[in-house]
């Protein structure tokens, strides 16, 4: 008798729980379906209200000033992944180009005329700017401003007197050293090329800071293809008043 009573009690409890669960499930499902229908109705009203308007062009025309006056980041003020640019609306490119710095402007403002690619550990040298990657002990990027004057031959500048030295402005924990390259099989490859900075001996020497170096394969690349690319960049100053160069490492699997 005791066993039979226990079974009946457990059976009644199970049936009660199942009934309660069904009621809750029906309630939640009803609320969710009602919200879905309300959302559909709201969307229908919204899109019907803008059906007869050129929503895309109105959005662009109302925000042209914002798209064209972005400071610094990203490098080119009119470039943004979130910018909506209609195919039939050509923005005035002249408005997107920052004016040339005045003759008395700082060297930093001359070099970074188009803004900074990033702001992580930015270092300002006399004739170039770099952003240092403390994890990999090399630069994220290096930025230069070249003119015919800065790359012209200068008998007072002697590259052979320059030495590869550590960048003492960087904490020793994150600083690259000559020992890092010893027996590595890689060259200490310039990012800001020494040949781009011939106006002053100090400018040339600063390109030999190890913070400006990136490990490069020597034969075939650093001493050949990369060297040809550096010469090509310098030749651009013959046909352009200002040449802006942004250089950085590319990490590829072996």
Secondary structure, 3 states (H helix, E strand, C coil): CHHHHHHHHHHHHHHHHHHHHHHHHHHHHHHHHHHHHHHHHHHHHHHHHCCCCCHHHHHHHHHHHHHHCCCCCCCCCCCCCCCCCCCCCCCCHHHHCCCCCCCCCCHHHHHCCCCCCCCCCEEECCCEEEEEECCCCEEEEEEEEECHHHHCCCCCCCHHHCCCECCCCCCCCCCCCHHHHCCCCCEEEECCCHHHCCCCHHHHHHCCEHHHEEEECHHHHHHHHHHHHHHHHHHHHHCCCCEEEEECCCCCCC
